[in-house]
């Protein structure tokens, strides 16, 4: 066997879309929701359960049906903005129009990291039969982070530094394996989840 290269032309995209949501005050509302709901906060969980050696965070998990409950208006405002980001993403990658109407938001998380914490393990968002329905991941940074806390996409050697309102959408596949780098100071808040095939 001999490995060969094919011509990739003049494009080498990473398929990570990025936008800034507006109004930026949505981020403050989501951080306030996190801090005002102590009873909903739990140790961060990943596909292998609660394991601080892989993911060290405090999370609030929310189901889509909870968005309409009183007190959750900030989620509706956020997802209105995320939908606009997603529409723009689909316009850029027109093949997605064939499946875009068959997708929905599944459960999602608000997360807080404090100094020394991070999502340590390189991981992807679709790694088992249980997560086959996931097509894209989304994440919005809810505050600026000065030291550490970046998201590192290992295959692209790409680091994204948290900036308030910065929103990312990327494929859930192994091609977009990533981790969160260690937070050095302050707090890091995000909202993150998946765009999946409708059940």
GINOR-V300048 format. One record per helix or strand of 2 or more residues. SS is the DSSP state (A for helix, B for strand). FROM is the first residue (numbers start at 0). LEN is the number of residues. If there is no record, write none. Layout:
SS,FROM,LEN
SS,FROM,LEN
This chain:
B,16,4
A,24,12
A,37,3
B,41,2
B,44,2
B,48,2
B,57,5
A,63,5
A,72,20
A,93,5
A,99,3
B,102,12
A,128,3
B,133,8
B,150,3
A,153,3
B,157,3
B,165,6
A,173,3
B,177,3
B,186,11
